[in-house]
Amino acid sequence: MDKRYRINLLLDFYGALLTDHAREFVRLRLEEDMSLQEIADSFGVSRQAVHDSISRSEKQLSEYEDKLGLIKRFDEVKNSIALCRAELKTARDALKRAEEIISGLE
């Protein structure tokens, strides 16, 4: 999985557990594609402070997933739903064929 995509997912699932500034730094970096310097200038902090905050936040988000596994569970449920939909489509197709055969016999 692409690192940027993974961090976005982590932010979606666990972003509320970060401080407001940390969450906003990560969001601006990933979603707005702002440079570290642009973020630093917007908040009146150093580029290094933004870098450290984003690095710490990414580590925290990964640790939350390691401990809680919400994204893993979400993927498992999503895959189960896809399998159920495929099975349902197969059953519907079989029912349609059966109805066609029955109507052909009448």
N, C-alpha and C positions, 0 to 999 in steps of 0.2 A: 504494500500500500504506500502510495506517495506520502512523504513526510508532511507536506503542506495540508493534504486532505485529512491525514490522521489527526493533526493538531486541530484542524477545524472541527472534526468530529468530537474530539476531546473537549474542546471549548463549548460546543453545543450541549454536551452531556454534563460537564462538570464546571463550566465557567462561573456559575453562581457561587462556587466555593472559593473563588479567587477574590482578592480585593478589587474594588472598582477600578483603581488605576492599573493594576496588573492586567485585569481582563481587557481594559480599553487599549493598553499597549499591544497586547497580542492581537486583538481584533483589528486595530489599525494596520499592524504589520501584515497580517494575512489577508484581510478582506479589502482594505483600502490600498494595499501594496505600498504603504508609505515607508520611506527609509528610516533608519534609526535616528538620523539627524533631524528629519522632519518631525518625527514624534517628539524628540527631545525639545526642539524649538517650540512646539505647540504647548508643552507642559512646563517649560522653563526649567528643565533638568538637563543633566549631561547625557551625551550619547551613551556613555558607559553605563549610566544608571538605567537607561532604557534597555540596553543589551542584557544587563544582569537580571533585570526584572523579567524580561521575556524568557531568558534561559531558565530561571528559577520557576517560572510559571509553567513552562513546558514540562519540566521535571515533575512538578507537583501534579499536573494533569495526568501524566503517565502513571504516577504512583497511585492516584485515585482509581484509574482503570485497573491496575494490577490488583488492587485490594477489593474493588467493588464489582468489576467485570460487567458493567452495564452495556458497554458497546458490544462485547462478546455475546452477551445474552440477547441483545437487540438483533444482532446478525443471525443468531440461531433461530429466533422467532420469525424473522423475515424469511429465512430459508424454509422453515416449516410451512409458512403460509404459501410460499411459492409451490412447494410440493403438493399441498392440499388443493391449490388451484389447478395444478396439472392433473391431479387425480379426478377432480370434479369435471374438468373438460373431457377427460377420457370417458367418464361415466355418462356425461351428457351426449357425447358422440355415439356411444353404444346404445343409449336409449333412443336416440334419433334413428339409428339404423334399424333397431327393433321395431319402432313405429312404422318405418317405411316398409319393412317386410310384412308386418301385420296388415297394413293398408293395401298392400299388393295382393294379399290372399283374399281379401273381401270382394 
